[in-house]
Amino acid sequence: MIGGPELLLLDEPTTGFDPAARRRFWELIRRLSDEGTTIVLTTHYLDEAEALSDRLAVIAAGRVVAGGTPAELRERHGGRATVHWSEPGGGARREETETPTRTVAELMRRFDGEIPGLRISRPTLEDVYLRLTGQLDEQPGEGAR
């Protein structure tokens, strides 16, 4: 990275880093990118790919199976959002939906405002990867927190 390279190829650069070192490295990569360096990054850490990449390619069995921005990949391949809440008496519930706002509005009417234990999760890039590679057990959004 010395000398301001025009192109930087990084293969799993943060494997073995502790969280603080990993974040410092991310800042270095962002700075190099802001200065005009083109960076090609291979990683199994999909949070890292999302944090550092303008565009992603998902590769499975040596072939590119999808590409785009992180948001585009989640939109096209992520699946539905999941609305989680608690029922009176302690039962946990969840509903997968294309329209989480509508689901929350319906729950607000049902609970007269406050929805106990409300949480909305959306598919992560990990969910996208698992779906595209056929490894998702058809529970989209469960990895999202």
N, C-alpha and C positions, 0 to 999 in steps of 0.2 A: 504494500500500500504506500510505500515510500515513493516519492516522485510524482504523485498525482496521476495515476494511470488513467487512460481513456476507457479501458475495459478491465473489469475485475471479475474473475471466476472464483466463486466460493462454494466448496463442497462440504456440507454439514459443519459450518464454521464454529458453532457454539456447543457442539457435543462436549459434555463434561464441564461446561461452565456453571458456576453457581449463579443464582438469579441476579445478583448485583453486577457481576462481570458480564453476564449476558446482556443486561440493559445498557451498560457502558458501550459494549460492542455495537449494539443496535444504533446508539447515538452516532458512533463513528461512521457506520454504514450510511445512515441518513445524511450526515454531513458530506460524505463523498458523493452521494447521489445528488445532493443540492448543488454541489460544485461542478456537476456535469459528467461524473464518471458513470458509465453504463455498468450495471452490476448484474451478473447472472448468478443466482443463488439456488443451490439444491439443498433441500432440507426435508426431514420427516416431521419437523415441528411446525404444524400448520398455523399456530398462533404467530410464530416468527415470520412465516411467509406472508400472513395477512398484515403484520406490523410493518414489514419492510418493502413489500412489492406493490408496484403499480399494476402489473399484469402477472397472471399465474398460468401455468400449464399443469394439468394433472396427468401424470404418466402412470400407466398400468401395463405390466407385461411388456415394457419397452416401447409402448405406443402412446402418443398424446391422445387422451380420450376427451379432453375438454380444455378450454382456455378462455381467459377473459379477466376482468378485474375481479377482486374478491366479491364485491357486491353483485356483479353479473353472475358469477358462479353460484352464489347462494340463491339468487332469484330464480335462475334456470333449473338448478339441480338440488336445491336444499330441502324442498318439501315444505310442509305447513308449519305454522307456529303452534305452540302448545300452551294453553292457558291452564294453570294449576290453581286450585283453591281448596279450602277446607270446608267440610259440611258441619253443621251443628252436630255435636256428639262426637266429633273427632275424625270422621272419615275423610281421607284425602281423595280428591277428584282431579281429573284432567280431561281436557278436550283438545284434540287437534283440529285446527281450523285455518281456513284461508283468510278469515276476517276476525282477527282477535279483538279489534275494537268493538265490533258488534257483539261478540260473546261477552266481553266485559260489561258492556251496557246492559245486556240481558241479566247478567248476574247482579249488577247494581240494583236493578229494579227488584229482582227476587230477594236480595238481602237488604233492601231499603237503604242503600248507600254503601256502607263498609263491607268489603268482601274479605272474609277471613283467609289469611294465608295466600293472598293473591300473588302470583308470579307468572310472568309471560316469558317463555323461552323461544328462541328462534334457532333455526339450524345453524350450526357452526361450519367452518371449512372442513373440519374433521367429519361431520355428518355428510357433507358433499362428497368428500373423498371416498368414504365408505359406500355411499350410494353408487357412485360412478364405477367403483371397482367391484361391485356386487357383494360387498361384505356387510352391508347394513341390514340389521334384522327387522327392518320395517317399523322402526320406532323413531322417526325423525324428530329432531329437536331435543332428544333426551340428553345429548351431550352438551347442550347449551345451558349456561347458567347465568 
